[in-house]
Amino acid sequence: MGSGEPNPAGKKKKYLKAALYVGDLDPDVTEDMLYKKFRPAGPLRFTRICRDPVTRSPLGYGYVNFRFPADAEWALNTMNFDLINGKPFRLMWSQPDDRLRKSGVGNIFIKNLDKSIDNRALFYLFSAFGNILSCKVVCDDNGSKGYAYVHFDSLAAANRAIWHMNGVRLNNRQVYVGRFKFPEERAAEVRTRDRATFTNVFVKNFGDDVDDDKLKEIFSEYGPTESVKVIRDASGKSKGFGFVRYETHEAAQKAVLDLHGKSIDGKVLYVGRAQKKIERLAELRRRFERLRLKEKSRPPGVPVYIKNLDETIDDEKLKEEFSPFGSISRAKVMVEVGQGKGFGVVCFSSFDEATKAVDEMNGRIVGSKPLHVTLGQARRRW
């Protein structure tokens, strides 16, 4: 799909809408400039530059909506990588339903690219294998970073590209071409491989008196080390963590098993396999997602915490006691093995209701015990 030539992979996918995504735009490009650029291709419905909702500054991409799909396809085939304001733009079909993109199907990853290969060259190199939805050479201020992504509209096209292009030399550099993998998938592969071969150990939670020599003394008991390093701040003060690299995996594994959880000078050590950056980022994503789901599962409102509950108080009784003060979205007595733990939470719909409940119920005897009632922090503004 390029320069108006027929697609060698076969019949093109039919798109119901006639909208094109325009990327890599210069910040000074306006809707009117887009309109003037694309109007010769056919009648337009509208053009749009996407902007930050707060600052209104352009985000570097926009959309061109044609009246007729054939005109949009002609523009895509003949105008991709043309210049606006001296900068080449990137065209692809606008996809309101982003499930295909998020699924990763048909997406490939290319690395070890020569810096002379730009988006245009990448597009024409890979368009021989099928219909390309998008392609992007990743760049920074210094130009290409040497890797790129190409997203085909089918798995078969992606497989053809991998089969024919993986290991090929482009501008004297042998490129790697493979299936795109999400960060979590790559991190899982790294974990599986490194657990069987790791030699680098991460150590934390030791005191300021532990320097490189002391750390080496502790860890050399398990085998010869290649390097030992306590990490320090700009002033030279220990940050309380460091790394030990062993000559063998067996020594590293033995140190982790024996020293993790061991007390050194009153501090309990954490000792584990040193994780690569991709693993740490994946773990942070998983942790954030767990917290997000946990937060989402909690009902909205202003929580009131109640301690010293009588063991006869259950959820219904707790709600009954506090319902005179306002609308309650949740009333829960914490239990353990079927027995109340003596505390609970009630969520009111407003701050005023919650404070009234605290004022009225704190110190009141319910059952056989005086309650201790405090105000929590609202999860949302009301």
Buried (B, 14 or more C-beta within 10 A) or exposed (E): BBEEEEBEBEEBEEBEEBBBBBBBBBEEBBBEBBEEBBEEBBEBEEBBBBEEEEEEEBEBBBBBBBEEBEBBBBBBBEBBBEEBEEEBBBBBBBBEEEEBBEEBBBBBBBBEBBBEBBBBBBBBBBBBBBBBBBBBBEBEEEEBEBBBBBBBBBBBBBBBBBEEBBEEEBEEBEBBBBBBBBEBEBBBEBBEEBEEEBBBBBBBEBEEEBBBEBBBEBBBEBBEBEEBBBEBEEEEEBEBBBBBBBEEBEBBBBBBEEBBEEEBEEBEBBBBBBBBEBBEBBBEBEEEEEEEEEEEEEEEBBBBBBEBBBEEBBBEBBBEBBBEBBEBBBBBBEEEEEEBEBBBBBBBBBBEBBBBBBEEBBEEEBBEBEBBBEBBEBBEEB
